[in-house]
Amino acid sequence: MLNRRNFLTAAVGVAAAAGLSACAKEDEGGSSGSSGGGSKKITLGFSQVGSESGWRSANTDSIKSAAKEAGYNLKFSDAQQKQENQISAIRSYIAQKVDVIAFSPVVVTGWDAVLKEAKAAKIPVILTDRSVETKDESLFVTLVGSDFTDEGRRAAKILEKVLDKAGHKGKVKIAQLEGTTGAAPAIERAKGFKEIMDAEHKDDWEIVVTQTGDFTRAGGKQVMAAFLQSNPDINVLYAHNDDMAIGAIQSIEAAGKKPGKDILIVSVDGVKDGFVAMSEGKINAIVECNPLLGPQLMEVVQTVKDGGTVERWIKTKESDFMQDQAKDALPTRKY
């Protein structure tokens, strides 16, 4: 896993390299203006995970609009949640001799080969939203994104407040809806939550069932229905994103239970639909994960292209919300 405390001076430059054409959907964006006061227009190749959630759609919109505002030539690809598509897209960007490559990795492992190809071509790589595991940290410049482990810790701490507010007594039996298997947010949100649970609630909290819902509403609905069949005494749901929580709510209601009361729900992200569900009393608390990374990413791209130094990990600013804050916060939500 990347070392998030060090700093690294960005490598800059472009060289020709052989590549494969992308299997993912690819389009180009950006304005016709030039950035940097008349300097050569920056070409940024960006590979997105997919469009599996409201959060991801907001993230894509932020990146596209920020690239246009910056005057960059954006080459965008949608990997449709397949690592092989992202690898093909990155190789295509190398072949096209883009100035900078950025991507949000589907999973954490399996990137060394293609990242070595980008390094050999002297094209700097920026990670967004998610991290990768590699022994060679020179293969990428920086990560622009959230601290997923801390989000898991925050989810556990806000669950304490939820339980106290609900006047809950007795054993806390938790169902966990995990994100995509092998993805950084799934791994780290589970890790952070368990860290607090084991340290502070070893005797009264238990994760009785856990399974991936693949960050989708359909997955959350299907998996929660199975959870309720196998463990009807679940009284807490920890969902790794709002979309899975919203899907799970449908199954909870179908089972004749009240979400937010019979089963207390804490989720992560903070999309509008999540806040709507929270304002209706169906989600008890949300840990925010900010998808609006576009402006930060474009600033980093410019710094890297100019040969500047950037932090190894550029964190996003986020908040936590309880149910009684939902109605007031909802009108100001930007995603």
N, C-alpha and C positions, 0 to 999 in steps of 0.2 A: 504494500500500500504506500502511496506517496507520503513523503515526509512533509508535513504541512507547517513546519516551523522555519525551514531554511528559505533562503532567497537565491535566485538564479538570474544571471544576466542572459537576456534573450539572444539567441542566435538569429541572424538575419541574412537574407539573401535568397536568390532563386537560381536553380540550375535545372537543366533538362533531365527527365527521367522517363523510362518506359513505364507504361501502366496499362491497367485493364479498364474497360468502360464500365460504368456503374450499373448494377442491377436495380438499384433503388430509383424511385421517381426523382427526377432532377429538373429544377427550373432556375432561371436567373432573375435577379432583382437588382434594385439599386437605381440611383438616378444617373443622369448623364454628366453631372458635374464632377469636378475633381476635388479631392481632399488635399489638405496640407498646403493651401495657398498656391495652387498652380503646379504642384508636384504630380508625378504619375499617379493615376487613379489606382487605389488599392483593390486587388481582387482577393476576396475571401471565399474559400470553400468551406461550407458548413454542412455537416451530416447530422440530421436530427434522428432521435430514436424512432419516432412515429407520431401517431395522433391518438394515443390510447385513452386520453383523459382531457378534462377541461383545463387542467394545469398545463399539459403539454401544448395544447392549442394556444394558450395565452403566451407560453414561452416562445413558440414559433412566431406568433404575431409580433412580439416584442423584438425579436432578432431581426425580422424582415423590415420592420418600420425603422429601427435604429440604424440599420445598414443603409437604408434609403436616405435617412436624415444626414448621415455622415458622408454620403456621396460615394459609397463603396460599390464595387461591382460584386454582387453576392451570387455565388453559385450554390444553390440549396438543394439538398436531397433528403427524402423521407425514407428511412430504412425499413419502415413497416415492422419494427421490432425484431429485425433479423441482423445478427452480427455480420453475416457474410455480405449483406447489402452495404453495411457501413464500410467494411474493408474494401469492397469494390469501389465505392464512392471516393474513398481517400486515395486509392490508387489512380482513379480518374483525375482527381485534383492534382496529383503529382505530375501526371502526364500533361495536364493543361498548364503546368508551371504557374499555379496560383502563388500569391505572395505569402498568405498565411492560411493554415488549415485549422478549423475548430470543429469539435464534435462532442456530443453528449453520448457516452458509451452505453450500449444496450446492457452489457455485463462488464465485470471488472477485469476478467482475464482474457488472454488470447490476442493481445494487441502488439506484442513486441516486434513481430516480423514486419508489419506494415509501417509501424512507427520508425523502424530502422530505415525503411525505404525513404520516408519523408526526411529523416535526418541526413541521409546520404545525398538527397537532393537539395539540402540546405533550406528546407521550408519549415519554419517554426510551427509547432502544434500547440494549440490551447485547448484544454479540457473545459467544458461547461457543464454545470449541474452535477455531473457524476465523475467519480475518480476511477483510476485503473490501478491494477497491481503490476508492478514491473521492478526488476532489480536494477535497471538502468534509468535513473531519474532524469538523465539528460535527453530522453526521448520526447519530453514535452516541457513547455516553458512554465505553465502555471495552471491552476484550477480556479475558475470563477464559479462559485456556487456555495451551497449551504453546508452546514455541519450536520450531517444526518444522524450521527451518534448522539449529538447534543439534542437533536429533535426527539430522539427516543427517550432521553433523560427527561426532557421537558414534558413529554406525554405522560410519563410516570408521575411526575410531580404535580401536573395539573389533574391527573386522576385522583390524587389525594384530596384535592379541593372539591372535586366532583362528588366523591364518596362522602366527604364531610357535609357538604351542602344537602345531599340527599338523605342524610341521617342513617347511612348504611351501617348495619351491624352484622358481624359474623364473617364467614369465609368469602373472599373475593375470588370468584371463578371466572377466569378471563379466557375469551376466545380471541385469537390473534389472526387477522387477515393480513398476510404478508404480501409485499410487492413481488414483482417478477423475480423468479429464482435466479440467483447469481448477480442481480443488479445491486449496485452500491447502496441505494436508499433502503432496499429490503434488508440487506445484511446489517447495515449500521443502525437503522431504526429499531430493529429487533435487539441488537446488542446493547444500545443505550438504555432501552426500557428495562431489559433484564438486569442490567447493572444496578439500577436503582432498586428494582424489585428484590434482588438477592441481598442487597446491602441493608435495606430498610424494612422490607415486608416479607421476609423469608417464612414467617409463621402464618401469615394471614392471606397472602396473595398466591395464586397458582394459575399458570397458563395451562388450562386443561386440554386445549386443542389449538393447533396452529397449522395453517395451510395457505399457499399462495392463491390470490385472486387475480394475479397478473395486472394489478393496478386498474382494472376495468369494472364498470358497473355490473356487467353481465357475470363476470367472475365473482364479484362480491355477493351477488344474489344467489348464485348457484352454490357456492361454498358455504355461505351462511345457512342455507336450507339444510345442507348435510350436517353442519355443526349442530343445529337444533334437534335433528333426528338422533344424533349420537350422544349429545350432551344437553338435554332439555333444561338442566339447572344452571346454565350459563347466566351470569348476571352482569357481566361487563364485556364489551367489545372494544378492542384496540385495533383500529384499521390504519394501515400504512398510508392510505390516502382517502380523500373525501369521496371519490367516485365509488370505491369499494364499499364505503360506509353507506352511501345512498342506495346501492344495490342491496346491501344487507338489510336495510330498513324495510324494503319490500318483502323480504322473506320473514322478517320478525313480525310484521303486521299480518302476513298470510298465516302465520302460526298462532294468531290470536293474542299476541303480546304487544305491549306498548314500548316502542323504542324511546329511549330517554328516561324511562321510568322503570319498567320491568327489567330492561337491559340498558345499562348506562353505556354511553358511547363516547369515546375519544378518538378523534381522527387527525390526520396531518394533511396540510396543504393550504386551505383557506380560499377555495374557489367560491364564486357567488352561490352556486347551488348548495354548497356545504353550509354557507351562512343562512340561506333560506331554510334549510332543514333545521338548523340550530335555532332560528327565530321561531320555528313552529314547535320547538321543544323536543325534536327527535334526535338531535345530537347535543351532547352536554358540553363539549369543549373541543376546540380546534387549535392545533399547533401550526402556526403559519410556516409555509415554505414558499418563499417569494419566487415566482417564475419570471419576473420582469427583468431579465438579465441583459437584455439587448444593449442599453446604453453603456453599462459597465464593460461588456464584451468589446464594444467598438472602441472604447478608450484604450483598452488593453491592446487590441490589434494595432492601433496607431503607435502606441509606445513601443511595442515589439518591432514593428516595421521600421521605426526610427532608431532602433538599436538601444533603446532604453532598458532600465532595470525594473522589474516588477516583483511583487511579493509572490512567494511560492504558492500561496493559497489566498485568494481574495474572497472574503466571506460576504454574504448578503445580509442585510438587516431585516430582522423578522420579529414578530410579536406572537403572543398567545391570547386566546379569547375564550371567555366563559359564556354560557348560554345567555345570561342577562345582558351581555354586551352586544349581542347579535343584531338586534333591530336598529340600534344606533349606528353600528359599523357598516351594515349592509349597503346603504346608499353610496358610501365612499369606496366600495370595493372596485378595483379596476380590472379584475379578471374573474 
